């Protein structure tokens, strides 16, 4: 159980961090004048969240002190590649932080672009770890897709929350983008469950486990329907979301992704050898 919790926290936190940095870089690249103080603060929190996620991941290993050995098989292991890429992401994000000073906008955009690419690749490598023939419900593009959705759901809303906290630029397109990603998350998961139900027995049983789980319905209510309803209401009324509302949406989405990730690990059914 502890191993599963560490994986849930590691994957969700690092994906949130990547999504937040990508959002910050995109905002500036698209012409939004983010305050230097805000950029520094947000990038610092990205580094902190990434560091916490990496430290938590060490407790998944049998011997955390020997974690460096996980880098010894980069040529063949997605786990080794994941560790390498998140290490590079942390270093690149640190360099990006150092660019948050007046007169460094052009260099910041270049470093931010490199960091965003490294982070996105790291998230994809995380997903590839779970593409396993022994786990038919995972042996497809779904782990990579789910991990990317988490990154680009939590990252933008976190960035939006920080912008509100710092009383910085208005970025009304972020809630719209979050709503689109949220809708895509719901549709893609429904399609995933439908495909699994029509698949081999292990896929079918995984789908049954998900649908029968209270965690799934909690995730659907807290992580999908409630935030989508709030975002839709403010979009329909054309009203600006207050800071408490933004915090509420962020927390709902975070809880939803944590519950959904726990379900990702706990509901899976592997191939039964010899049956």
Secondary structure, DSSP 4 states (H G I P E B T S, - for coil): -HHHHHHHHHHHHHHHHHHHHHHHHHHHHTT----HHHHHHHHHHHHHHHHHHHHHHHTTSS-GGGGGGGGGGTTT-HHHHHHHHHHHHHHHHHHHHHT-STT-HHHHHHHHHHHHHHHHHHHHHHHHTT--TT-TTTSSSHHHHHHHHHHHHHHHHHHHHHHHHTT----HHHHHHHHHHHHHHHHHHHHHHHHHHTS-HHHHHHHHHHHH-HHHHHHIIIIIIHHHHHHHHHHHHT-PPPHHHHHHHHHHHHHHHHHHHHHHHHS-----TT-
